[in-house]
């Protein structure tokens, strides 16, 4: 950075700027790896799922460039509460939302639906995130939550989004399931433990 600021020669300054950008990407990747390898222990509390979804949507919006998202949320007027670390749950859901919007071509140019269901037979709340994007074939689907796997072109993604989401959700006593068909879209179902009451 100091070399680039003091450099008069434009080609040299551009080269130094590229080195700086690559260093930032490497630092970001290392941070992501550390977070995946050893996430902070969850601090679970009884939190409104509506609040978590609001935070997840805002995080996804920022990561997708800050524009409006074509998003529909189906949830009753009384948002159920869940017993999770709200920051970890919001981070996991935001990764899922980003993947859903990036399944469209061009990226982000499609609609995503979130449905919230509470099953009285089991003490959990299910959050379904559905897109109608490119979908995944069976082989891609079987590897979707593996670290470093990405169906996008090489160098475009780190392949940690769904892997990190799956890990955080399991850390919080939940489950993640994915159903997908090529050309028909993907549905990710996140089951989270209900809060008391």
ZAMARGU-4260 file (C-alpha; in steps of 0.2 Angstrom, whole numbers, plus 5000, padded with zeros to 4 digits):
<rodrens>
0) 5000/5000/5000 | 5014/5012/5004 | 5023/5008/4988 | 5008/5011/4978 | 5004/5027/4986
5) 5022/5034/4982 | 5023/5027/4965 | 5022/5039/4950 | 5023/5026/4936 | 5005/5021/4932
10) 5008/5003/4926 | 5019/5000/4942 | 5005/5007/4953 | 4992/4996/4945 | 5003/4981/4948
15) 5005/4986/4966 | 4986/4988/4968 | 4983/4971/4961 | 4995/4964/4974 | 4986/4973/4987
20) 4969/4967/4981 | 4975/4949/4981 | 4982/4950/4998 | 4965/4956/5005 | 4957/4941/4996
25) 4970/4929/5004 | 4967/4937/5021 | 4948/4935/5019 | 4950/4917/5014 | 4961/4913/5029
30) 4948/4922/5040 | 4934/4911/5032 | 4944/4895/5035 | 4947/4899/5053 | 4929/4903/5056
35) 4924/4886/5047 | 4937/4876/5056 | 4933/4883/5073 | 4917/4893/5075 | 4914/4902/5091
40) 4903/4892/5103 | 4885/4897/5100 | 4877/4909/5113 | 4859/4903/5112 | 4845/4913/5117
45) 4826/4914/5114 | 4825/4925/5098 | 4811/4930/5086 | 4813/4921/5070 | 4807/4937/5061
50) 4822/4947/5069 | 4834/4934/5063 | 4826/4934/5045 | 4827/4953/5044 | 4846/4952/5048
55) 4849/4938/5036 | 4840/4947/5022 | 4850/4963/5026 | 4867/4953/5026 | 4862/4945/5009
60) 4857/4962/5002 | 4874/4969/5006 | 4884/4954/4999 | 4874/4955/4983 | 4878/4973/4980
65) 4865/4983/4990 | 4850/4983/4978 | 4832/4978/4980 | 4829/4959/4981 | 4814/4950/4974
70) 4810/4941/4990 | 4793/4935/4997 | 4792/4929/5015 | 4777/4918/5021 | 4776/4919/5040
75) 4761/4921/5052 | 4759/4937/5061 | 4766/4930/5077 | 4784/4925/5072 | 4789/4909/5081
80) 4804/4910/5093 | 4820/4899/5091 | 4833/4894/5103 | 4849/4898/5094 | 4864/4910/5093
85) 4855/4924/5082 | 4870/4930/5074 | 4876/4913/5068 | 4858/4908/5062 | 4857/4925/5053
90) 4874/4922/5045 | 4869/4904/5039 | 4853/4910/5032 | 4861/4924/5023 | 4873/4912/5014
95) 4858/4902/5009 | 4849/4917/5002 | 4865/4923/4993 | 4866/4906/4984 | 4848/4906/4980
100) 4849/4923/4971 | 4865/4918/4963 | 4857/4903/4955 | 4849/4915/4942 | 4857/4921/4926
105) 4861/4935/4927 | 4865/4933/4946 | 4851/4941/4957 | 4838/4943/4943 | 4825/4931/4950
110) 4813/4929/4964 | 4816/4919/4981 | 4803/4913/4993 | 4805/4910/5012 | 4791/4900/5020
115) 4791/4897/5039 | 4782/4882/5046 | 4780/4876/5064 | 4776/4857/5066 | 4767/4854/5082
120) 4773/4836/5082 | 4791/4841/5084 | 4799/4856/5094 | 4806/4864/5079 | 4803/4878/5066
125) 4807/4875/5048 | 4813/4889/5036 | 4812/4884/5018 | 4821/4895/5005 | 4816/4892/4988
130) 4822/4898/4971 | 4818/4894/4953 | 4836/4896/4947 | 4847/4884/4938 | 4846/4870/4951
135) 4858/4856/4954 | 4861/4839/4947 | 4862/4824/4958 | 4881/4824/4959 | 4882/4843/4962
140) 4869/4841/4976 | 4879/4827/4984 | 4893/4839/4986 | 4884/4856/4990 | 4889/4857/5008
145) 4907/4851/5006 | 4920/4864/5010 | 4928/4872/4994 | 4915/4865/4983 | 4907/4877/4971
150) 4898/4874/4955 | 4902/4892/4949 | 4918/4895/4938 | 4935/4893/4946 | 4941/4908/4956
155) 4923/4915/4957 | 4918/4907/4974 | 4928/4900/4989 | 4915/4886/4991 | 4912/4889/5009
160) 4894/4897/5009 | 4883/4882/5011 | 4897/4872/5020 | 4898/4886/5033 | 4879/4887/5034
165) 4877/4868/5037 | 4891/4869/5051 | 4883/4884/5060 | 4865/4876/5059 | 4872/4860/5067
170) 4881/4869/5080 | 4865/4877/5085 | 4855/4860/5086 | 4847/4862/5069 | 4848/4853/5052
175) 4849/4858/5034 | 4842/4848/5019 | 4843/4852/5001 | 4831/4847/4987 | 4835/4852/4969
180) 4832/4848/4951 | 4842/4855/4936 | 4832/4869/4928 | 4819/4869/4941 | 4827/4877/4956
185) 4832/4873/4973 | 4824/4872/4990 | 4834/4873/5006 | 4826/4868/5022 | 4833/4874/5039
190) 4826/4866/5054 | 4829/4876/5070 | 4825/4871/5088 | 4810/4881/5095 | 4811/4893/5109
195) 4802/4890/5125 | 4784/4896/5126
</rodrens>
